[in-house]
Amino acid sequence: MIRQRKRKDSILFFCKYCSKYFSIGTIPKPEKQMALDHLNGLSFSVLGTKYFVSKMTAWRVVMSYFRRLIHNNLFTFTYCNRFSSVLVPDGKYIPIKGYSRDAVLLWGVDYFYHDFPLYFLAPSENWQSWELFFKSFDRLHHRYQLVTCDDNAPLKDSCHHYFPNCKIQACYNHIKEQIRRELKIRSSSQYREFFSHLREALTGTRYIKTVF
């Protein structure tokens, strides 16, 4: 390895064995700000331009910062000791590069504190996956009294298994969306007036004009 020269804020080296150049940065990068910029939507190419580094350097800096962050679940187990009595759990399917099928993110939001106590990546929304989710609340020493969710049987069964005294309430938005899909409200006008009256009955609100 032979030092060649200093280039901007880095030192350029030449490797005698592979005949390639590489550089080592001499000035610390603002990794926290770069990570925040990336979370706000800036790509690694844009980050590289903004902070005068290559996109691969921007990627390494941001990923190094993320790897040192404490996991959300561990943070909850360690520092959080108060929650409300209402939980809103759900599952969100997300594509993962390199896998033939989507994974599902199991999450739950504390209704009154707007906090996300736990989340897990699982292969599907089966009973075993939701069992792991609700079982983890044992470490928090907390039991929810009301759970608002969609009509997911494994979710409700595992919830009742670990929270026997918990009441389960169907989510109004999920019910409304299911009815809208079944009646094909967006593509057909046949049941739109009926759906408007139904929504009025469910919410107790009179709709003067409904736009779908």
GUBA-733506 format. One record per residue: x, y, z of N, C-alpha, C, CB in turn; chain. Coordinates in nm, 2 decimals, decimal comma. Each point is the difference from the previous one (the first is absolute). Glycine has a CB too. Example, Ala and Ser with C-alpha at 12.3 -4.5 7.8 and 13.67 -1.06 7.14 Angstrom:
BEGIN
[node [1,32 -0,57 0,78] [-0,09 0,12 0,00] [0,09 0,12 0,00] [-0,19 -0,12 0,12] 'A']
[node [0,15 0,23 -0,19] [0,09 0,11 0,00] [-0,08 0,11 0,08] [0,12 -0,06 -0,22] 'A']
end
This chain:
BEGIN
[node [0,09 -0,12 0,00] [-0,09 0,12 0,00] [0,09 0,12 0,00] [-0,19 -0,12 0,12] 'A']
[node [0,17 0,21 -0,21] [0,08 0,12 -0,02] [-0,10 0,13 0,01] [0,18 -0,13 -0,14] 'A']
[node [-0,14 0,22 0,22] [-0,08 0,12 0,01] [0,04 0,09 -0,13] [-0,01 -0,01 0,26] 'A']
[node [-0,09 0,06 -0,32] [0,02 0,07 -0,13] [-0,01 0,15 0,03] [-0,10 -0,19 -0,13] 'A']
[node [-0,02 0,24 0,17] [-0,01 0,14 0,02] [-0,13 0,03 0,09] [0,12 0,05 -0,22] 'A']
[node [-0,14 0,07 0,26] [-0,12 0,04 0,07] [-0,09 0,06 -0,10] [0,12 0,03 0,22] 'A']
[node [-0,25 -0,08 -0,22] [-0,10 0,05 -0,09] [-0,12 0,05 0,08] [0,08 -0,16 -0,18] 'A']
[node [-0,10 0,29 0,17] [-0,10 0,07 0,08] [0,01 -0,04 0,15] [-0,15 0,00 -0,20] 'A']
[node [0,05 -0,07 0,25] [0,00 -0,03 0,14] [0,04 -0,15 0,03] [-0,18 0,17 0,03] 'A']
[node [0,24 -0,23 -0,13] [0,04 -0,14 0,02] [0,14 -0,02 -0,05] [-0,24 -0,07 -0,02] 'A']
[node [0,30 -0,04 0,06] [0,14 -0,04 -0,04] [-0,01 -0,12 -0,10] [0,10 0,08 0,22] 'A']
[node [-0,04 -0,06 -0,33] [-0,01 -0,10 -0,11] [0,12 -0,10 0,01] [-0,12 0,17 -0,15] 'A']
[node [0,09 -0,30 0,15] [0,10 -0,10 0,00] [-0,01 -0,09 -0,12] [-0,01 0,00 0,25] 'A']
[node [0,13 -0,06 -0,28] [0,00 -0,10 -0,11] [0,05 -0,13 0,05] [0,05 0,18 -0,16] 'A']
[node [-0,13 -0,29 0,13] [0,04 -0,13 0,04] [0,09 -0,07 -0,10] [-0,22 -0,02 0,13] 'A']
[node [0,33 -0,03 -0,09] [0,10 -0,06 -0,09] [-0,05 -0,14 -0,04] [0,19 0,13 0,11] 'A']
[node [-0,27 -0,19 -0,04] [-0,04 -0,14 -0,03] [-0,12 -0,01 -0,09] [0,08 -0,06 0,22] 'A']
[node [-0,18 0,15 -0,21] [-0,11 0,00 -0,09] [0,00 0,11 -0,10] [-0,13 -0,11 0,18] 'A']
[node [0,23 0,20 -0,17] [0,02 0,11 -0,09] [-0,13 0,09 -0,01] [0,16 -0,14 -0,13] 'A']
[node [-0,22 0,16 0,25] [-0,11 0,09 0,01] [0,02 0,11 0,10] [-0,15 -0,19 -0,07] 'A']
[node [0,08 0,30 0,04] [0,01 0,12 0,09] [-0,12 -0,01 0,10] [0,12 0,14 -0,18] 'A']
[node [-0,10 -0,09 0,30] [-0,11 0,02 0,09] [0,04 0,11 0,09] [-0,06 -0,24 0,00] 'A']
[node [-0,04 0,30 0,07] [0,02 0,12 0,08] [-0,05 -0,03 0,14] [-0,03 0,15 -0,20] 'A']
[node [0,08 -0,08 0,30] [-0,04 0,00 0,14] [-0,03 0,14 0,04] [0,14 -0,20 0,05] 'A']
[node [-0,26 0,22 0,00] [-0,04 0,14 0,04] [0,07 0,04 0,12] [-0,22 -0,04 -0,10] 'A']
[node [0,26 0,17 0,10] [0,07 0,06 0,12] [-0,09 0,09 0,08] [0,21 -0,02 -0,13] 'A']
[node [-0,32 0,06 0,08] [-0,09 0,08 0,08] [-0,13 -0,07 0,03] [0,10 0,21 -0,11] 'A']
[node [-0,14 -0,22 0,23] [-0,13 -0,07 0,04] [-0,12 0,05 -0,08] [0,10 -0,04 0,23] 'A']
[node [-0,18 -0,05 -0,27] [-0,12 0,04 -0,07] [-0,11 0,02 0,10] [0,07 -0,13 -0,20] 'A']
[node [-0,16 0,23 0,17] [-0,12 0,02 0,09] [-0,10 -0,11 -0,01] [0,03 0,25 -0,02] 'A']
[node [0,00 -0,37 0,07] [-0,08 -0,12 -0,02] [-0,14 0,02 0,05] [0,21 -0,14 0,01] 'A']
[node [-0,23 0,20 0,10] [-0,14 0,01 0,05] [-0,09 0,09 -0,10] [0,09 -0,02 0,24] 'A']
[node [-0,03 0,13 -0,28] [-0,08 0,08 -0,09] [-0,02 -0,07 -0,14] [0,10 0,20 0,11] 'A']
[node [0,00 -0,27 -0,15] [-0,01 -0,08 -0,13] [-0,11 -0,10 0,02] [0,24 0,04 -0,06] 'A']
[node [-0,25 -0,11 0,17] [-0,10 -0,10 0,03] [-0,14 0,06 0,00] [0,16 -0,14 0,13] 'A']
[node [-0,17 0,26 -0,07] [-0,13 0,07 0,01] [-0,04 0,05 -0,14] [0,05 0,07 0,23] 'A']
[node [0,04 -0,03 -0,31] [-0,03 0,04 -0,14] [-0,05 -0,11 -0,08] [0,17 0,18 0,01] 'A']
[node [-0,10 -0,30 0,01] [-0,05 -0,12 -0,07] [-0,14 -0,04 0,04] [0,24 -0,08 -0,02] 'A']
[node [-0,27 0,08 0,15] [-0,13 -0,03 0,05] [-0,11 0,10 -0,06] [0,10 -0,10 0,21] 'A']
[node [-0,05 0,22 -0,24] [-0,09 0,10 -0,05] [-0,02 -0,01 -0,15] [0,07 0,15 0,19] 'A']
[node [0,00 -0,25 -0,25] [-0,03 -0,03 -0,14] [0,12 0,02 -0,10] [-0,23 0,06 0,05] 'A']
[node [0,34 -0,01 0,00] [0,12 0,02 -0,09] [0,06 -0,13 -0,03] [0,04 0,23 0,09] 'A']
[node [-0,01 -0,25 -0,22] [0,07 -0,12 -0,04] [0,15 0,01 0,03] [-0,17 -0,04 -0,18] 'A']
[node [0,24 -0,07 0,17] [0,14 0,00 0,03] [0,08 0,08 -0,10] [-0,02 -0,22 0,11] 'A']
[node [-0,03 0,22 -0,23] [0,06 0,09 -0,11] [-0,01 0,15 0,04] [-0,05 -0,18 -0,17] 'A']
[node [-0,07 0,22 0,21] [-0,02 0,14 0,04] [0,08 0,03 0,13] [-0,23 -0,01 -0,10] 'A']
[node [0,24 -0,09 0,19] [0,08 0,02 0,12] [0,15 0,02 -0,03] [-0,17 -0,14 0,13] 'A']
[node [0,22 0,06 -0,23] [0,13 0,01 -0,04] [0,03 0,14 -0,05] [0,01 -0,24 -0,05] 'A']
[node [-0,10 0,29 -0,04] [0,02 0,13 -0,05] [0,00 0,11 0,10] [-0,11 -0,08 -0,21] 'A']
[node [0,01 0,07 0,31] [-0,01 0,10 0,10] [0,12 0,00 0,10] [-0,25 -0,03 -0,02] 'A']
[node [0,31 -0,08 0,05] [0,10 -0,01 0,10] [0,14 -0,03 -0,07] [-0,16 -0,08 0,17] 'A']
[node [0,17 0,10 -0,30] [0,12 -0,01 -0,08] [0,07 -0,14 0,03] [0,03 0,25 0,02] 'A']
[node [-0,10 -0,36 -0,03] [0,05 -0,13 0,01] [-0,07 -0,08 -0,11] [0,05 0,01 0,25] 'A']
[node [0,00 -0,13 -0,27] [-0,06 -0,09 -0,10] [-0,13 -0,06 0,06] [0,23 -0,06 -0,11] 'A']
[node [-0,31 0,01 0,02] [-0,13 -0,06 0,05] [0,03 -0,12 0,09] [-0,12 0,08 -0,21] 'A']
[node [0,23 -0,16 0,18] [0,03 -0,12 0,08] [0,05 0,05 0,14] [0,05 -0,13 -0,21] 'A']
[node [0,02 0,24 0,21] [0,05 0,05 0,13] [-0,12 0,04 0,08] [0,22 0,07 -0,09] 'A']
[node [-0,32 0,00 0,03] [-0,12 0,04 0,06] [-0,08 -0,12 0,06] [-0,01 0,21 -0,15] 'A']
[node [0,01 -0,31 0,07] [-0,07 -0,13 0,04] [0,07 -0,06 0,12] [-0,08 -0,04 -0,23] 'A']
[node [0,21 0,04 0,23] [0,07 -0,06 0,11] [-0,01 0,08 0,13] [0,16 -0,09 -0,16] 'A']
[node [-0,16 0,22 0,15] [-0,02 0,09 0,11] [-0,13 -0,02 0,07] [0,16 0,17 -0,10] 'A']
[node [-0,27 -0,16 0,01] [-0,13 -0,01 0,05] [-0,03 -0,14 0,06] [-0,08 0,16 -0,17] 'A']
[node [0,12 -0,27 0,10] [-0,02 -0,13 0,06] [0,07 -0,03 0,12] [-0,04 -0,08 -0,23] 'A']
[node [0,16 0,13 0,24] [0,08 -0,01 0,13] [-0,07 0,07 0,11] [0,21 -0,01 -0,13] 'A']
[node [-0,27 0,12 0,11] [-0,08 0,07 0,10] [-0,12 -0,08 0,04] [0,08 0,22 -0,08] 'A']
[node [-0,15 -0,27 -0,02] [-0,12 -0,08 0,03] [0,03 -0,13 0,08] [-0,10 0,09 -0,21] 'A']
[node [0,21 -0,15 0,18] [0,03 -0,13 0,07] [0,03 0,02 0,15] [0,09 -0,08 -0,22] 'A']
[node [-0,05 0,20 0,26] [0,03 0,03 0,14] [-0,12 0,04 0,08] [0,23 0,07 -0,07] 'A']
[node [-0,34 -0,04 0,00] [-0,12 0,04 0,07] [-0,07 -0,12 0,07] [-0,04 0,18 -0,17] 'A']
[node [-0,02 -0,16 0,28] [-0,06 -0,10 0,08] [-0,13 -0,04 -0,07] [0,10 0,08 0,21] 'A']
[node [-0,13 -0,21 -0,21] [-0,13 -0,05 -0,07] [-0,12 0,06 0,07] [0,12 -0,21 -0,07] 'A']
[node [-0,22 0,24 0,00] [-0,12 0,06 0,05] [-0,06 -0,09 0,12] [-0,04 0,11 -0,23] 'A']
[node [0,03 -0,24 0,21] [-0,05 -0,08 0,10] [0,08 0,00 0,13] [-0,10 -0,15 -0,18] 'A']
[node [0,23 0,14 0,16] [0,09 0,01 0,12] [-0,01 0,13 0,07] [0,16 -0,16 -0,12] 'A']
[node [-0,17 0,27 0,04] [-0,02 0,13 0,06] [-0,13 0,00 0,09] [0,12 0,11 -0,20] 'A']
[node [-0,23 -0,17 0,14] [-0,12 -0,01 0,08] [0,01 -0,07 0,13] [-0,12 0,01 -0,22] 'A']
[node [0,19 -0,13 0,21] [0,02 -0,09 0,12] [0,08 0,07 0,10] [-0,02 -0,20 -0,14] 'A']
[node [0,12 0,28 0,10] [0,09 0,06 0,09] [-0,04 0,13 0,06] [0,17 -0,10 -0,13] 'A']
[node [-0,24 0,19 0,06] [-0,03 0,13 0,04] [-0,15 0,04 0,02] [0,21 0,06 -0,11] 'A']
[node [-0,30 -0,14 0,05] [-0,14 0,04 0,00] [-0,07 -0,08 0,11] [0,01 0,05 -0,24] 'A']
[node [-0,08 0,02 0,32] [-0,07 -0,07 0,11] [-0,15 0,04 0,02] [0,22 -0,02 0,11] 'A']
[node [-0,27 0,10 -0,21] [-0,14 0,04 0,02] [-0,07 0,00 -0,14] [0,06 0,14 0,20] 'A']
[node [-0,17 -0,20 -0,21] [-0,08 0,00 -0,12] [-0,15 0,02 0,04] [0,17 -0,15 -0,12] 'A']
[node [-0,25 0,17 0,02] [-0,15 0,02 0,03] [-0,06 -0,14 0,00] [0,00 0,23 -0,11] 'A']
[node [-0,13 -0,23 0,11] [-0,08 -0,13 0,00] [-0,04 -0,04 -0,13] [-0,07 0,06 0,23] 'A']
[node [0,10 0,01 -0,34] [-0,06 -0,03 -0,13] [0,12 -0,02 -0,10] [-0,21 0,14 0,05] 'A']
[node [0,21 -0,25 -0,12] [0,10 -0,03 -0,11] [-0,07 -0,01 -0,13] [0,15 -0,11 0,17] 'A']
[node [-0,08 0,16 -0,27] [-0,05 -0,02 -0,14] [0,10 -0,08 -0,08] [-0,14 0,22 0,01] 'A']
[node [0,13 -0,35 -0,02] [0,10 -0,08 -0,08] [-0,04 -0,02 -0,14] [0,06 -0,11 0,21] 'A']
[node [0,03 0,08 -0,30] [-0,03 -0,02 -0,14] [0,12 -0,07 -0,06] [-0,16 0,20 -0,01] 'A']
[node [0,15 -0,24 -0,11] [0,11 -0,06 -0,08] [0,01 0,07 -0,14] [-0,03 -0,22 0,12] 'A']
[node [0,15 0,25 -0,16] [0,03 0,06 -0,13] [0,09 -0,08 -0,08] [-0,04 0,23 0,11] 'A']
[node [0,00 -0,28 -0,22] [0,09 -0,08 -0,09] [0,09 0,09 -0,08] [-0,18 -0,17 -0,02] 'A']
[node [0,31 0,14 0,02] [0,10 0,08 -0,06] [0,09 -0,09 -0,09] [-0,01 0,17 0,19] 'A']
[node [0,05 -0,13 -0,31] [0,09 -0,07 -0,08] [0,15 0,01 0,06] [-0,15 0,03 -0,20] 'A']
[node [0,22 -0,14 0,19] [0,14 -0,01 0,04] [0,08 -0,05 -0,11] [-0,06 -0,04 0,24] 'A']
[node [0,16 0,12 -0,28] [0,09 -0,04 -0,11] [0,07 -0,13 0,02] [0,03 0,24 -0,05] 'A']
[node [-0,04 -0,33 -0,05] [0,07 -0,13 0,02] [-0,09 -0,11 0,04] [0,20 0,12 0,05] 'A']
[node [-0,33 -0,09 -0,01] [-0,09 -0,10 0,05] [-0,12 -0,01 -0,10] [0,07 0,04 0,24] 'A']
[node [-0,12 -0,16 -0,26] [-0,10 -0,02 -0,10] [-0,14 0,05 0,05] [0,13 -0,19 -0,09] 'A']
[node [-0,15 0,20 0,22] [-0,13 0,04 0,06] [0,02 0,11 0,10] [-0,08 -0,23 -0,03] 'A']
[node [-0,03 0,31 0,05] [0,01 0,11 0,09] [0,01 -0,04 0,14] [-0,13 0,14 -0,17] 'A']
[node [0,19 -0,06 0,25] [-0,01 -0,02 0,15] [-0,10 0,09 0,06] [0,24 -0,07 0,00] 'A']
[node [-0,29 0,04 0,12] [-0,10 0,08 0,06] [0,06 0,07 0,12] [-0,19 -0,15 -0,09] 'A']
[node [0,17 0,28 0,11] [0,04 0,07 0,12] [-0,11 0,00 0,09] [0,16 0,14 -0,13] 'A']
[node [-0,15 -0,21 0,25] [-0,10 0,00 0,10] [0,03 0,12 0,10] [-0,03 -0,26 -0,02] 'A']
[node [-0,06 0,35 0,03] [0,02 0,11 0,08] [-0,12 0,03 0,09] [0,16 0,09 -0,17] 'A']
[node [-0,14 0,00 0,27] [-0,12 0,04 0,07] [0,03 0,14 0,06] [-0,06 -0,23 0,06] 'A']
[node [-0,04 0,32 -0,06] [0,02 0,13 0,05] [-0,09 0,02 0,12] [0,05 0,09 -0,23] 'A']
[node [0,01 -0,03 0,33] [-0,07 0,03 0,13] [-0,09 0,12 -0,03] [0,19 -0,09 0,15] 'A']
[node [-0,32 0,07 -0,14] [-0,10 0,10 -0,05] [0,02 0,13 0,06] [-0,16 -0,19 -0,03] 'A']
[node [0,18 0,20 0,16] [0,00 0,14 0,07] [0,14 0,06 0,00] [-0,19 -0,08 0,14] 'A']
[node [0,29 0,00 -0,13] [0,14 0,05 0,00] [0,06 0,01 -0,13] [0,02 -0,09 0,22] 'A']
[node [-0,08 0,04 -0,33] [0,05 0,00 -0,13] [0,14 -0,05 -0,01] [-0,14 0,20 -0,04] 'A']
[node [0,17 -0,31 0,11] [0,13 -0,06 0,00] [-0,02 -0,14 -0,06] [0,08 0,13 0,20] 'A']
[node [0,03 -0,18 -0,26] [0,00 -0,13 -0,06] [0,08 -0,10 0,10] [-0,01 0,10 -0,24] 'A']
[node [-0,05 -0,16 0,33] [0,07 -0,09 0,10] [0,09 -0,10 -0,07] [-0,19 0,04 0,16] 'A']
[node [0,13 -0,12 -0,25] [0,07 -0,11 -0,06] [-0,03 -0,01 -0,15] [-0,01 -0,12 0,22] 'A']
[node [0,11 0,06 -0,29] [-0,03 -0,04 -0,14] [0,09 -0,12 -0,03] [-0,06 0,24 -0,07] 'A']
[node [0,01 -0,32 -0,03] [0,08 -0,12 -0,04] [-0,02 -0,02 -0,15] [-0,03 -0,11 0,23] 'A']
[node [0,13 0,05 -0,29] [-0,01 -0,05 -0,14] [-0,03 -0,14 0,01] [0,16 0,17 -0,09] 'A']
[node [-0,26 -0,22 0,01] [-0,05 -0,14 0,00] [-0,03 -0,04 -0,14] [-0,09 0,02 0,24] 'A']
[node [0,09 -0,15 -0,26] [-0,03 -0,05 -0,14] [-0,15 0,01 -0,04] [0,19 -0,16 0,03] 'A']
[node [-0,27 0,17 0,07] [-0,15 0,01 -0,02] [-0,07 0,04 0,13] [0,01 -0,17 -0,19] 'A']
[node [-0,14 0,21 0,17] [-0,08 0,03 0,12] [-0,06 -0,12 0,06] [-0,04 0,23 -0,10] 'A']
[node [0,11 -0,33 0,13] [-0,05 -0,12 0,06] [0,00 0,01 0,15] [0,07 -0,14 -0,20] 'A']
[node [-0,13 0,03 0,27] [-0,01 0,00 0,14] [0,13 0,01 0,07] [-0,21 -0,13 -0,02] 'A']
[node [0,31 0,06 -0,03] [0,13 -0,01 0,06] [0,07 0,14 0,00] [0,02 -0,24 -0,07] 'A']
[node [-0,04 0,31 -0,04] [0,06 0,14 -0,01] [-0,06 0,09 0,10] [0,05 -0,04 -0,24] 'A']
[node [-0,18 0,04 0,24] [-0,07 0,09 0,10] [0,02 -0,04 0,14] [-0,17 0,05 -0,17] 'A']
[node [0,19 -0,18 0,19] [0,03 -0,05 0,14] [0,13 0,06 0,05] [-0,12 -0,22 -0,05] 'A']
[node [0,22 0,22 -0,04] [0,13 0,06 0,04] [-0,02 0,15 0,03] [0,12 -0,17 -0,14] 'A']
[node [-0,20 0,24 0,06] [-0,02 0,14 0,02] [-0,07 0,02 0,14] [-0,03 0,03 -0,25] 'A']
[node [-0,08 -0,09 0,28] [-0,07 0,02 0,13] [0,08 -0,06 0,12] [-0,22 0,00 -0,12] 'A']
[node [0,29 -0,11 0,10] [0,08 -0,05 0,11] [0,11 0,09 0,04] [-0,05 -0,23 -0,09] 'A']
[node [0,10 0,31 0,00] [0,11 0,10 0,04] [-0,05 0,10 0,10] [0,10 -0,04 -0,22] 'A']
[node [-0,23 0,06 0,23] [-0,05 0,10 0,10] [0,02 -0,05 0,14] [-0,16 0,08 -0,16] 'A']
[node [0,20 -0,21 0,18] [0,03 -0,05 0,13] [0,12 0,07 0,06] [-0,09 -0,22 -0,06] 'A']
[node [0,18 0,26 -0,03] [0,12 0,07 0,05] [-0,03 0,14 0,04] [0,14 -0,14 -0,15] 'A']
[node [-0,25 0,19 0,10] [-0,04 0,14 0,04] [-0,08 0,00 0,13] [0,01 0,07 -0,24] 'A']
[node [-0,06 -0,19 0,28] [-0,09 -0,01 0,11] [-0,12 0,09 -0,02] [0,19 -0,05 0,15] 'A']
[node [-0,25 0,04 -0,27] [-0,11 0,09 -0,03] [-0,11 -0,09 -0,07] [0,15 0,21 -0,02] 'A']
[node [-0,27 -0,18 0,05] [-0,12 -0,07 -0,06] [-0,09 0,10 -0,05] [0,02 -0,20 0,14] 'A']
[node [-0,05 0,20 -0,27] [-0,10 0,09 -0,06] [-0,14 -0,05 0,03] [0,16 0,06 -0,18] 'A']
[node [-0,25 0,04 0,20] [-0,14 -0,03 0,03] [-0,09 0,00 -0,13] [0,04 0,09 0,23] 'A']
[node [0,00 -0,02 -0,33] [-0,07 0,01 -0,12] [0,09 0,00 -0,12] [-0,18 0,13 0,11] 'A']
[node [0,15 -0,21 -0,21] [0,08 -0,01 -0,12] [-0,10 0,02 -0,12] [0,17 -0,16 0,10] 'A']
[node [-0,13 0,26 -0,18] [-0,08 0,03 -0,12] [0,08 -0,05 -0,13] [-0,10 0,21 0,12] 'A']
[node [0,04 -0,29 -0,20] [0,07 -0,07 -0,11] [-0,10 -0,03 -0,11] [0,18 -0,09 0,16] 'A']
[node [-0,12 0,03 -0,27] [-0,08 -0,04 -0,11] [-0,05 -0,14 0,03] [0,12 0,14 -0,16] 'A']
[node [-0,19 -0,20 0,07] [-0,06 -0,14 0,02] [0,10 -0,10 -0,03] [-0,23 0,09 -0,06] 'A']
[node [0,34 -0,10 0,14] [0,10 -0,10 -0,02] [-0,01 -0,10 0,11] [0,15 0,17 -0,12] 'A']
[node [-0,19 -0,29 0,08] [-0,02 -0,11 0,11] [0,12 -0,03 0,08] [-0,18 -0,09 -0,15] 'A']
[node [0,30 0,07 0,08] [0,12 -0,03 0,08] [0,04 0,11 0,10] [0,08 -0,14 -0,19] 'A']
[node [-0,10 0,26 0,15] [0,03 0,11 0,08] [-0,09 0,00 0,13] [0,07 0,14 -0,20] 'A']
[node [-0,20 -0,15 0,18] [-0,09 0,00 0,11] [0,01 -0,12 0,09] [-0,16 0,12 -0,15] 'A']
[node [0,19 -0,24 0,09] [0,02 -0,12 0,08] [0,12 0,01 0,09] [-0,11 -0,13 -0,17] 'A']
[node [0,22 0,18 0,12] [0,13 0,01 0,08] [-0,02 0,11 0,10] [0,14 -0,09 -0,20] 'A']
[node [-0,21 0,19 0,16] [-0,02 0,11 0,10] [-0,08 -0,05 0,12] [0,00 0,17 -0,19] 'A']
[node [-0,11 -0,24 0,17] [-0,07 -0,06 0,11] [0,08 -0,10 0,08] [-0,21 0,04 -0,13] 'A']
[node [0,30 -0,11 0,06] [0,08 -0,09 0,07] [0,09 0,06 0,11] [0,00 -0,14 -0,21] 'A']
[node [0,06 0,26 0,18] [0,09 0,06 0,09] [-0,07 0,12 0,08] [0,18 -0,06 -0,16] 'A']
[node [-0,29 0,11 0,11] [-0,08 0,10 0,07] [-0,14 -0,05 0,01] [0,14 0,19 -0,09] 'A']
[node [-0,16 -0,29 0,18] [-0,14 -0,06 0,02] [-0,11 0,09 0,03] [0,12 -0,20 0,07] 'A']
[node [-0,09 0,31 0,00] [-0,11 0,09 0,04] [-0,01 0,12 -0,10] [0,04 -0,07 0,24] 'A']
[node [0,04 0,07 -0,35] [0,00 0,11 -0,09] [-0,13 -0,01 -0,09] [0,26 0,01 0,01] 'A']
[node [-0,31 0,11 -0,04] [-0,11 0,01 -0,09] [0,05 0,04 -0,14] [-0,16 0,06 0,19] 'A']
[node [0,10 -0,13 -0,29] [0,05 0,03 -0,14] [-0,11 0,07 -0,07] [0,15 -0,21 0,00] 'A']
[node [-0,11 0,32 -0,06] [-0,09 0,09 -0,08] [0,04 0,00 -0,14] [-0,05 0,14 0,21] 'A']
[node [-0,05 -0,15 -0,30] [0,03 0,00 -0,14] [0,03 0,15 -0,04] [-0,15 -0,21 -0,05] 'A']
[node [0,25 0,22 -0,04] [0,03 0,14 -0,05] [-0,10 0,05 -0,10] [0,24 -0,05 0,04] 'A']
[node [-0,29 0,17 -0,01] [-0,11 0,05 -0,09] [0,05 0,02 -0,14] [-0,10 0,11 0,20] 'A']
[node [0,22 -0,06 -0,22] [0,05 0,02 -0,13] [0,02 -0,13 -0,08] [0,12 0,20 0,08] 'A']
[node [-0,08 -0,31 -0,01] [0,01 -0,13 -0,07] [-0,14 -0,05 -0,04] [0,21 -0,05 0,13] 'A']
[node [-0,31 0,07 -0,05] [-0,13 -0,05 -0,03] [-0,05 0,08 -0,12] [-0,05 -0,06 0,24] 'A']
[node [0,06 0,19 -0,23] [-0,04 0,09 -0,11] [0,06 -0,04 -0,14] [-0,04 0,19 0,17] 'A']
[node [0,18 -0,21 -0,16] [0,07 -0,03 -0,12] [-0,04 -0,14 -0,06] [0,19 0,14 0,08] 'A']
[node [-0,22 -0,24 0,01] [-0,04 -0,13 -0,05] [-0,14 0,01 -0,07] [0,13 -0,10 0,19] 'A']
[node [-0,22 0,18 -0,13] [-0,13 0,02 -0,06] [0,02 0,07 -0,14] [-0,11 0,01 0,23] 'A']
[node [0,19 0,09 -0,23] [0,03 0,07 -0,12] [0,05 -0,09 -0,11] [0,04 0,21 0,13] 'A']
[node [0,05 -0,30 -0,10] [0,05 -0,10 -0,10] [-0,10 -0,10 -0,04] [0,22 0,03 0,10] 'A']
[node [-0,30 -0,08 -0,01] [-0,10 -0,10 -0,03] [-0,11 0,06 -0,09] [0,04 -0,12 0,22] 'A']
[node [-0,08 0,24 -0,20] [-0,10 0,06 -0,08] [0,05 0,08 -0,12] [-0,13 0,02 0,21] 'A']
[node [0,27 -0,02 -0,23] [0,06 0,06 -0,11] [-0,04 0,15 -0,02] [0,01 -0,23 -0,11] 'A']
[node [0,00 0,30 0,22] [-0,05 0,14 0,00] [0,08 0,09 -0,09] [-0,08 -0,04 0,24] 'A']
[node [0,21 0,02 -0,25] [0,08 0,09 -0,08] [-0,02 -0,02 -0,15] [0,17 -0,01 0,19] 'A']
[node [-0,21 -0,11 -0,23] [-0,02 -0,02 -0,14] [-0,14 -0,01 -0,05] [0,21 -0,12 0,01] 'A']
[node [-0,30 0,11 0,08] [-0,14 0,00 -0,03] [-0,09 0,09 0,09] [0,03 -0,24 -0,08] 'A']
[node [-0,13 0,30 0,02] [-0,08 0,09 0,08] [-0,13 -0,06 0,05] [0,09 0,18 -0,14] 'A']
[node [-0,10 -0,31 0,12] [-0,13 -0,07 0,04] [-0,03 0,01 0,15] [0,04 -0,16 -0,19] 'A']
[node [0,06 0,14 0,28] [-0,02 0,00 0,14] [0,06 0,13 0,07] [0,00 -0,25 -0,01] 'A']
[node [0,03 0,35 -0,06] [0,06 0,12 0,06] [-0,09 0,07 0,10] [0,14 0,02 -0,20] 'A']
[node [-0,27 -0,01 0,16] [-0,09 0,07 0,09] [-0,02 -0,09 0,13] [-0,12 0,11 -0,20] 'A']
[node [0,11 -0,24 0,18] [-0,02 -0,09 0,11] [0,13 0,01 0,09] [-0,14 -0,16 -0,13] 'A']
[node [0,26 0,17 0,07] [0,12 0,01 0,08] [0,00 0,13 0,08] [0,12 -0,15 -0,17] 'A']
[node [-0,16 0,25 0,11] [-0,01 0,13 0,06] [-0,09 0,00 0,13] [0,05 0,11 -0,22] 'A']
[node [-0,16 -0,17 0,21] [-0,09 -0,01 0,11] [0,06 -0,10 0,11] [-0,20 0,04 -0,15] 'A']
[node [0,26 -0,14 0,10] [0,07 -0,09 0,10] [0,11 0,07 0,08] [-0,06 -0,20 -0,15] 'A']
[node [0,14 0,27 0,08] [0,10 0,08 0,07] [-0,06 0,10 0,09] [0,15 -0,04 -0,19] 'A']
[node [-0,26 0,10 0,15] [-0,06 0,10 0,09] [-0,05 -0,07 0,13] [-0,07 0,13 -0,20] 'A']
[node [0,02 -0,25 0,18] [-0,06 -0,08 0,12] [0,12 -0,04 0,09] [-0,19 -0,08 -0,13] 'A']
[node [0,30 0,04 0,07] [0,12 -0,04 0,08] [0,07 0,11 0,08] [0,03 -0,18 -0,16] 'A']
[node [-0,03 0,30 0,10] [0,07 0,11 0,06] [-0,09 0,10 0,07] [0,17 -0,03 -0,18] 'A']
[node [-0,30 0,02 0,15] [-0,09 0,10 0,06] [0,01 0,13 -0,06] [0,02 -0,12 0,21] 'A']
[node [0,04 0,13 -0,33] [0,02 0,13 -0,07] [-0,08 0,00 -0,13] [0,23 0,02 0,10] 'A']
[node [-0,30 0,08 -0,13] [-0,07 0,02 -0,13] [0,09 0,05 -0,11] [-0,22 0,04 0,13] 'A']
[node [0,23 -0,11 -0,24] [0,09 0,05 -0,11] [-0,09 0,07 -0,10] [0,16 -0,19 0,04] 'A']
[node [-0,13 0,31 -0,07] [-0,07 0,08 -0,10] [0,04 -0,05 -0,14] [-0,02 0,20 0,16] 'A']
[node [0,15 -0,22 -0,18] [0,05 -0,04 -0,13] [0,11 -0,10 0,02] [-0,07 0,22 -0,11] 'A']
[node [0,07 -0,33 0,05] [0,10 -0,10 0,01] [0,08 -0,01 -0,13] [-0,13 -0,12 0,18] 'A']
[node [0,26 0,13 -0,18] [0,08 -0,02 -0,11] [0,09 -0,12 0,01] [0,00 0,25 -0,04] 'A']
[node [-0,01 -0,34 -0,05] [0,08 -0,12 0,00] [0,10 0,00 -0,11] [-0,20 -0,13 0,09] 'A']
end
